Amino acid sequence: MAVVVIAEDDPDIRRALELNLALDGHEVHPVADGDAAVLAALRFRPDVVLLDVRMPGRDGFATCRALKDDPRTASVAVILVTAATTAADRRRGEEAGADDFLTKPFTPADLAERVRRYGPSPAG
């Protein structure tokens, strides 16, 4: 089980992400914007932060940079969720420190696989 913070300004998409990850057994903390994502990351110490790229206020790129620049959250895996697939957007995400990209639209299986990739290894 991974601890996941989701930052998505669209409430329907945020709820769908939350439900899919909860059904997959993860502890999920949904928020509506980048500032709340940074605060949630400090509070919940997630394994993974999913960031919508296009959010009002602090966008996903700026939020990713803030998380990666703070020693308390620098090791958290950040996955940028975006409909933008240009090379410039991907480069911008890499420069911000993103660990991965999930391109919209995606399937629940794609989402679960990405979170499992960066979540804690199973004990055994």
C-alpha positions in Angstrom: 0.0 0.0 0.0 1.3 3.4 -0.9 0.4 6.7 0.6 -0.7 9.0 -2.2 -1.5 12.7 -2.5 -3.6 13.7 -5.5 -3.7 17.3 -6.6 -6.4 17.8 -9.2 -8.6 20.9 -9.6 -11.5 19.1 -11.4 -13.6 17.5 -8.6 -14.9 14.7 -10.8 -11.4 13.6 -12.0 -10.1 14.0 -8.4 -12.8 11.7 -7.1 -12.3 9.1 -9.8 -8.5 9.1 -9.1 -9.2 8.8 -5.4 -11.7 5.9 -5.8 -9.5 3.9 -8.2 -6.5 4.2 -5.9 -8.5 3.4 -2.8 -9.9 0.3 -4.4 -6.4 -0.7 -5.2 -5.6 -0.5 -1.5 -3.8 2.8 -1.2 -4.2 5.5 1.4 -5.3 8.5 -0.6 -5.3 12.2 0.3 -7.0 14.3 -2.4 -6.5 18.1 -2.7 -7.6 20.7 -5.2 -4.5 22.7 -5.9 -0.7 22.9 -5.8 -0.4 24.8 -2.5 -2.6 22.2 -0.8 -0.5 19.4 -2.3 2.7 20.8 -0.8 1.0 21.0 2.7 -0.5 17.5 2.3 3.0 16.1 1.4 4.5 17.6 4.5 1.6 16.3 6.6 1.1 12.8 5.3 4.7 12.0 4.0 3.4 10.2 0.9 5.2 7.7 -1.3 3.7 9.3 -4.4 2.3 12.7 -5.4 0.0 12.8 -8.5 -0.1 16.3 -9.9 -2.3 17.6 -12.6 -0.2 19.9 -14.7 -2.9 22.5 -15.4 -4.2 23.9 -12.1 -5.1 27.4 -11.2 -2.5 29.2 -9.0 0.6 27.0 -8.6 0.5 24.6 -11.6 1.9 21.1 -11.5 5.3 22.1 -12.7 5.8 24.7 -10.0 4.4 22.3 -7.4 6.7 19.6 -8.5 9.7 22.0 -8.2 8.6 23.0 -4.7 8.4 19.4 -3.6 11.7 18.5 -5.1 13.5 21.6 -3.7 12.3 20.9 -0.1 14.6 18.4 1.7 11.5 17.1 3.6 9.7 16.0 0.4 12.6 15.7 -2.2 12.5 11.9 -2.2 8.8 11.7 -2.8 8.0 10.3 -6.3 6.1 12.9 -8.3 4.0 11.8 -11.3 2.7 14.6 -13.5 -0.8 13.8 -14.9 -1.3 15.7 -18.1 -3.1 15.9 -21.4 -0.1 17.8 -22.7 2.2 15.5 -24.6 4.6 17.9 -26.3 8.3 17.5 -26.0 8.5 21.0 -24.4 6.0 20.0 -21.7 7.9 16.7 -21.0 11.2 18.6 -20.8 9.6 21.2 -18.5 8.4 18.4 -16.2 11.8 16.7 -16.2 13.5 20.1 -15.4 11.0 20.4 -12.5 12.1 17.0 -11.2 9.1 14.8 -12.1 9.8 11.1 -11.8 7.2 10.1 -14.3 4.3 11.2 -16.5 0.8 9.8 -16.9 -0.9 11.0 -20.1 -4.6 11.6 -20.1 -6.7 9.7 -21.0 -5.4 6.7 -19.1 -6.9 3.5 -17.7 -7.3 2.6 -14.0 -4.8 -0.2 -14.6 -2.2 2.4 -15.9 -2.8 4.5 -12.9 -2.4 1.6 -10.5 0.7 0.4 -12.2 2.4 3.8 -11.9 1.6 4.2 -8.3 2.7 0.6 -7.5 6.0 1.3 -9.3 6.9 4.1 -6.9 5.2 2.9 -3.8 6.8 0.8 -1.0 8.1 -2.6 -1.8 6.0 -5.4 -0.3 7.4 -6.9 2.9 8.6 -10.4 2.5 
